[in-house]
Amino acid sequence: MSGEAKPTIPGTADPAFGGDLTRWNPEELFVASLSQCHMLEFLARAARAGVVVTRYVDEPSGIMLESGNGGSFVEVVLRPRVTVARSDLVAACAGLHEEAHRTCYLASSVAFPVRHEAVAEVDSASADWR
């Protein structure tokens, strides 16, 4: 994949179809796009709400069903683990994830559920620093 002023992403087929494990396949890129959309929506909302995020990691996964004519996704699960600067910011994260889910264009555009199993925790290095 390539685009104007963007680095080329060497693609491959899924390893089940003989693809290269060291390259991104379209299915992985699709799940990664849903994950990135959620992350960017969440981080923007967190910044506006004054929630100081010190780390954001997601381990998303997708479930596909194969059929004679190809296949389709039936679900994607996002698993964002958010670290915040102070304990009083943890509670706000659940609502921010819900808002991010509702406003992510990609999640709103697919015909299958996109769920999130979010975890928020306090950054031990800056816990309750004020």
C-alpha positions in Angstrom: 0.0 0.0 0.0 1.3 3.5 -0.8 -0.1 7.0 -0.8 1.1 10.5 -1.6 3.7 11.6 1.0 3.2 8.5 3.0 5.6 5.5 3.6 4.8 2.4 1.7 3.4 -0.5 3.7 4.4 -3.8 2.2 1.4 -6.0 2.4 0.8 -9.7 2.3 -2.0 -12.3 2.4 -2.9 -13.9 5.7 -0.5 -16.6 6.8 -3.3 -19.1 6.4 -3.1 -18.4 2.7 0.7 -18.5 2.4 1.3 -14.9 3.5 4.4 -13.5 5.2 4.2 -13.3 9.0 6.5 -10.2 9.0 4.1 -8.1 6.9 0.7 -6.6 7.6 -2.3 -8.3 5.9 -5.5 -6.5 5.0 -7.4 -8.1 7.9 -4.8 -6.9 10.4 -4.8 -3.4 9.0 -8.6 -3.3 9.2 -8.6 -4.2 12.9 -5.7 -1.8 13.5 -7.7 1.0 11.8 -10.6 0.4 14.2 -8.2 0.4 17.1 -6.5 3.7 16.0 -9.9 5.4 15.4 -11.0 4.6 18.9 -7.6 5.6 20.4 -7.6 9.0 18.6 -11.2 9.7 19.6 -10.4 8.7 23.2 -7.2 10.8 23.5 -8.9 13.9 22.0 -11.7 13.6 24.5 -9.4 12.9 27.4 -7.3 16.0 26.5 -10.4 18.2 26.4 -11.6 16.7 29.8 -8.2 17.3 31.4 -7.5 13.6 31.8 -3.8 13.2 31.7 -3.0 9.9 29.8 0.6 8.7 30.2 0.2 5.5 28.3 -2.2 3.9 25.9 -1.9 0.3 24.6 -4.4 -1.8 22.7 -4.4 -5.5 21.9 -7.4 -5.7 19.5 -8.6 -8.9 17.9 -11.1 -9.8 15.2 -13.2 -12.8 14.6 -13.8 -13.8 11.0 -16.0 -16.6 9.5 -14.9 -18.1 6.2 -17.5 -19.1 3.7 -17.4 -20.5 0.2 -17.4 -16.9 -1.2 -14.7 -15.6 1.1 -15.5 -14.5 4.6 -16.5 -11.7 6.8 -15.8 -10.2 10.2 -18.4 -11.0 12.8 -16.8 -9.0 15.7 -13.9 -6.9 16.7 -12.8 -6.5 20.3 -10.6 -3.6 21.3 -8.7 -4.0 24.6 -7.3 -0.5 25.4 -5.2 -0.3 28.6 -5.0 3.3 29.6 -2.6 4.7 32.2 -3.5 8.0 33.7 -1.4 10.4 35.9 -3.7 10.4 39.0 -6.2 8.1 40.7 -9.0 10.7 40.5 -8.8 10.4 36.6 -9.5 6.7 36.4 -13.3 7.0 36.8 -13.6 9.4 33.8 -12.0 6.9 31.4 -15.1 4.6 31.1 -17.3 7.4 29.9 -14.6 8.7 27.6 -14.3 5.2 26.0 -18.1 5.1 25.5 -18.1 8.5 23.8 -15.1 7.5 21.7 -16.9 4.4 20.6 -20.0 6.3 19.6 -18.1 8.9 17.6 -15.6 6.7 15.8 -16.6 6.8 12.1 -15.1 3.4 11.4 -16.9 1.6 14.2 -20.1 3.3 13.1 -19.6 2.1 9.5 -19.3 -1.6 10.0 -22.0 -4.2 10.0 -20.7 -6.1 13.0 -20.2 -5.3 16.7 -17.0 -3.5 17.7 -16.7 -4.0 21.5 -14.2 -2.5 23.9 -12.9 -4.1 27.1 -11.1 -1.1 28.5 -8.9 -0.9 31.6 -7.7 2.2 33.2 -5.0 2.3 35.8 -2.8 4.8 37.6 0.7 5.5 36.4 2.9 4.3 39.3 5.7 6.6 38.4 3.5 9.7 38.7 0.7 8.4 41.0 -1.1 11.2 42.7 1.5 13.7 41.8 0.0 17.2 41.9 
